[in-house]
């Protein structure tokens, strides 16, 4: 069975729909990340966080999650999260640091590979 709402990893298009699921700190984060002037690092970090929370890596076309779709899965993931909004924001901040470190390493590798002998 194929669901048109199912993608390989957490899709950016779902972020605006998640704001009303928790309190003000979460809502503020969702608004910041889904705004037109949001940084790519923030968006990547949010996708990484949601991918980890929702288990997107283990989802496949035959799974119950895939049959329900990414939107329903994301809503359920956020509603079932047992921590506070502060815990979610801390996870986001950690993912943001990981994304920034990845980008720095990649840029460093690109610079060293440009050097010719």
Secondary structure by P-SEA (a helix, b strand, c coil): cccccccccccccccccccccccaaaaaaaaaaacccccaaaaaaaaaaaaaaacccccccccccccccaaaaaaaaaaaccccaaaaaaaaaaaaaaaaaaaaaaaaaaaaaaccc
